[in-house]
Amino acid sequence: MAKVQEIPLNQIKRPLPRINDPQKVRALMESIAEIGQQEPIDILEVDGQYYGFSGCHRYEACQRLGQETILARVRKAPRSVLKMHLA
């Protein structure tokens, strides 16, 4: 079961590099600044470490806005699940 919580941005590892659409990031920045983050990103928690594979545009928008945390749906998972995401 996933738990929604605020996670410090600097604790989220993003092992797969992504290229974001700058216009989408700007639009999200405007929306988040005006009404807050509406949809949490999905995070895997493996051995106490947080890994993000989705929500790249929201993550970058929050980063660029200078936010320290991001709303995330956290799902605890074993290393085997992390390895599948990295394959």
Summary of the structure (lengths in Angstrom):
residues: 87
radius of gyration: 12.9
end to end distance: 23.6
largest distance: 39.3
contacts: 228
relative contact order: 0.30
helix: 39%
strand: 30%
